[in-house]
Amino acid sequence: MGMLHRALMVLAALAGLGASGSALAEELPPGRAHPWQLGFQEAMTPIMAQITDFHTYVTAIIIAITLFVLALMVIVMIRFNEKSNPEPSRTSHNTLLEVAWTVIPIFILVAIAIPSFRLLFAQYDFPKADVSITATGAQWYWIYEYPDENISFNSIMVPDAQLKEGQPRLLTVDNEVVVPVGANVVVSLKSNDVIHDWAVPSFGVKLDAVPGRLQQTWFRAEKEGWFYGQCSELCGRNHAFMPIAVRVVSKDEYDAWVAGKKSASIDTKGKLASARD
């Protein structure tokens, strides 16, 4: 009775933690991990929505298989133990059973493979780019270029002492990536030194930046806001301090941001030219 009571107390505590975590997650904005969060970050792109659905689908299959095997084990332990079955059967073959445990797993694997391949095709079937970005990993920050707009800038983590209210620690940068909502954004990845990894969980994007190699990924954010990620490849001493921040804005805000960046670039070039003269 005491063990049952303790088990019920543990289950109640876990349920309370889950409820409090869900409530806290609802109060905080999407695009980042939350304390006591269970599961993925909220999907903000079609690809991440497919990843979440596929994960749920495969998890359901895993649970069904686990329960089925558990039920078989319980039946075997009860029905075929020494007390219930003092004279065990000497049957060594059962054609129907052997065919079943060969064919059924094949059907299960096919049922998993079909949506898996669909997801892979969606991830690597790049649409026509509305915005093209080149992200270059460096030790330890990101360099971003918008080749169509002739814009480039470094993105460096903001130290704790300089954070403003509401800015997340270890995720805030001085220059974030800005993209318009609903646009197909193709990101080309490369590295200046070692292997880095450009990952934004709520976008379903995670791809290595490899020296001497150009790789591509894409996303289409369907909601405005701030979304965060981090380098997900051990790249050296300050690996934990090269975050990724993406700000998704309206088309008008994006056009204004591009115009501001171009104007700042022209002013900087003019000052440099004056200094040389």
Buried (B, 14 or more C-beta within 10 A) or exposed (E): EEEEEEEEEEEEEEEEEEEEBEEEBEEEEBBBBBEEBEEBBBBBBBBBBBBBEBEEBBEEEEEEEEEEEEEEEEEEEEEEEEEEEEEEEEEEEEEEEEEEEEEEEEEEEEEBEEBBEEBEEBBEEEEEBBBBBBBBBBBBBBBBBBEEBEBBBEBBBBEEEEBEEEBBEBBBBEBBBBBBBBBBBBBBBBBEBBBBBBBBBBBBBBBBBBEEEEBBBBBBBBBBBBBBBBBBBEBEEEBEBBBBBBBBBEEEBBEEBBEEBBEEBEEEEEEEEEEEE
